Amino acid sequence: MVIVAELLKALEKIDGLRPSTPASAPARSWIPWDVDALAVDVEEDLVCVRVVATRLPLSLDEAGAALRTVLVGTPWEKVVLRIVVTDVDKRALDHLNGS
């Protein structure tokens, strides 16, 4: 689905967030499709993007604005946009212990 690819492109531009893919997803090296697409669900009344925080503080407002821009002019322009943080990368917490 083209909209999923466009949402992932917008997410790539947001520092501190990356798509959250299932731990059970096969290794990326041999998959003929984008595993990151598993982080996005597009339904009739909801777009849900699952992310991992790689930096704190979270940049969810920026991510929401970027993702919402992708939805303008599509059937999903007015649906609920949900960003779900599924995990926090250890590196995002390094500054807490002086690293």
Sequence and secondary structure as in RCSB ss.txt:
>XXXX:A:sequence
MVIVAELLKALEKIDGLRPSTPASAPARSWIPWDVDALAVDVEEDLVCVRVVATRLPLSLDEAGAALRTVLVGTP
WEKVVLRIVVTDVDKRALDHLNGS
>XXXX:A:secstr
 HHHHHHHHHHHTSTTEEE   TTS  GGG SS GGGGGEEE SSEEEEEEEE SSS  HHHHHHHHHHHHTTST
TTTSEEEEEEEEE HHHHGGGGT 
